Amino acid sequence: MSDTFSLAGTTFNSRLIIGTGKYRSYDEMKAAHAASGAEMVTVAVNRVPLDGSSASFLDHLDPRMKILPNTAGCHDAD
C-alpha cells in the first residue's frame, strides 16, 4: 500500500511542499529541492519578473516540479 497525496487530479509520492526563497544561490536551491524529494514547490508571484526583463529562479526549477503559486505580499492584481 502506498502513501500518496492527490490534488487536482495529480498524485504525488511526497507530501512535502518546499519553497523557493531564502537560498544563497540557484545551485543551492536546486540541491535542496533534489535532496528533499518534494514534487511541489511554492513560488511567490510577486518575485517573478513576468516581462522577461531579467533572469528568474523559475529558469532553475526542475521542470518536473509542480508550481503552487503563493500570493503573500501581493496587495493588488498589479
Sequence and secondary structure as in RCSB ss.txt:
>XXXX:A:sequence
MSDTFSLAGTTFNSRLIIGTGKYRSYDEMKAAHAASGAEMVTVAVNRVPLDGSSASFLDHLDPRMKILPNTAGCH
DAD
>XXXX:A:secstr
    EEETTEEES   EE S S SSHHHHHHHHHHHT SEEEEEGGGS TT  S  GGGGS TTSEEEEE TT  
S  
